[in-house]
Amino acid sequence: MTDGISSFWGPVTSTIECCEKNYAYSSYIAEFHNTISNVPDILLALIGLVNALRQRFEKRFTILHISNMILIIGSMLYHAHSAARVSYITTLLFLQLCVTILM
């Protein structure tokens, strides 16, 4: 948890701190490097989605890439906000991706 650091989004309510001091670089992004490191993942999921659509793969591959992009965006939101409610949403998105993979 943070030591009285003020942020744009309000107090940090997450119980998990991910290897990085909150709001060290910006008052808008709680965990800067964890947030920015998700950008290549979004690009890779987008490339996979475009390839799946272009090559007319089965619909499950399109759904998988879309689910992956949604999960990555949720992860970015979590690391940017460090709010408990975003953590719960990210967990639900992860479970949705797991179900998508199993289908």
C-alpha positions as CSV (number, residue, x, y, z in Angstrom):
1,M,0.0,0.0,0.0
2,T,1.1,3.6,-0.4
3,D,2.4,5.9,2.3
4,G,0.0,8.8,1.9
5,I,0.8,9.4,-1.7
6,S,-2.0,11.4,-3.5
7,S,-3.1,10.3,-6.9
8,F,-5.5,11.5,-9.6
9,W,-7.7,8.4,-9.1
10,G,-8.0,8.6,-5.3
11,P,-6.6,6.4,-2.7
12,V,-4.9,3.1,-3.5
13,T,-7.3,0.4,-2.4
14,S,-5.7,-2.7,-3.8
15,T,-4.2,-5.2,-1.4
16,I,-1.5,-6.3,-3.9
17,E,1.6,-4.3,-4.7
18,C,3.4,-5.5,-7.8
19,C,7.1,-5.0,-7.4
20,E,6.9,-1.3,-8.1
21,K,6.4,1.8,-5.9
22,N,3.0,3.3,-6.6
23,Y,2.9,6.7,-8.3
24,A,6.7,7.1,-8.5
25,Y,6.7,8.6,-12.0
26,S,3.2,10.1,-12.4
27,S,0.2,10.9,-10.3
28,Y,-1.9,9.4,-13.1
29,I,-0.3,5.9,-13.3
30,A,0.2,3.9,-10.2
31,E,2.7,1.3,-11.5
32,F,4.2,2.9,-14.5
33,H,6.4,0.1,-15.9
34,N,3.8,-2.6,-15.4
35,T,1.3,-0.5,-17.2
36,I,3.5,0.4,-20.2
37,S,4.8,-3.1,-20.5
38,N,1.3,-4.3,-21.6
39,V,1.5,-2.2,-24.8
40,P,3.4,-4.9,-26.8
41,D,1.0,-7.5,-25.6
42,I,-1.9,-5.5,-27.0
43,L,-0.1,-5.1,-30.3
44,L,0.6,-8.9,-30.5
45,A,-3.1,-9.7,-29.8
46,L,-4.1,-7.2,-32.4
47,I,-1.8,-8.7,-35.0
48,G,-3.2,-12.2,-34.1
49,L,-6.7,-10.9,-34.5
50,V,-6.0,-9.3,-37.9
51,N,-4.3,-12.5,-39.1
52,A,-7.2,-14.7,-37.9
53,L,-9.7,-12.5,-39.7
54,R,-7.7,-12.2,-42.9
55,Q,-7.0,-15.9,-43.2
56,R,-10.5,-16.8,-42.2
57,F,-9.5,-19.0,-39.2
58,E,-12.2,-20.6,-37.1
59,K,-14.2,-18.2,-35.1
60,R,-12.7,-19.4,-31.8
61,F,-9.3,-17.9,-32.8
62,T,-10.9,-14.5,-33.3
63,I,-12.7,-14.8,-29.9
64,L,-9.5,-15.8,-28.3
65,H,-7.5,-12.8,-29.5
66,I,-10.4,-10.4,-28.6
67,S,-10.5,-12.0,-25.1
68,N,-6.8,-11.6,-24.7
69,M,-6.9,-7.9,-25.7
70,I,-9.7,-7.3,-23.2
71,L,-7.7,-9.0,-20.5
72,I,-4.6,-7.0,-21.3
73,I,-6.5,-3.7,-21.2
74,G,-7.9,-4.8,-17.9
75,S,-4.4,-5.4,-16.7
76,M,-3.3,-2.0,-17.8
77,L,-6.3,-0.4,-16.0
78,Y,-5.4,-2.3,-12.8
79,H,-1.7,-1.3,-12.9
80,A,-2.7,2.3,-13.7
81,H,-5.3,2.7,-10.9
82,S,-4.2,0.1,-8.2
83,A,-7.9,0.0,-7.2
84,A,-9.5,-3.1,-5.6
85,R,-12.5,-2.9,-7.9
86,V,-10.3,-2.9,-11.0
87,S,-8.5,-5.9,-9.5
88,Y,-11.8,-7.8,-9.3
89,I,-12.7,-6.9,-12.9
90,T,-9.3,-8.1,-14.1
91,T,-9.8,-11.4,-12.2
92,L,-13.2,-11.9,-14.0
93,L,-11.6,-11.1,-17.3
94,F,-8.9,-13.7,-16.6
95,L,-11.5,-16.3,-15.8
96,Q,-13.3,-15.4,-19.1
97,L,-10.1,-16.0,-21.0
98,C,-9.6,-19.3,-19.4
99,V,-13.2,-20.4,-20.3
100,T,-12.6,-19.2,-23.9
101,I,-9.4,-21.3,-24.1
102,L,-11.2,-24.3,-22.8
103,M,-14.0,-24.1,-25.4
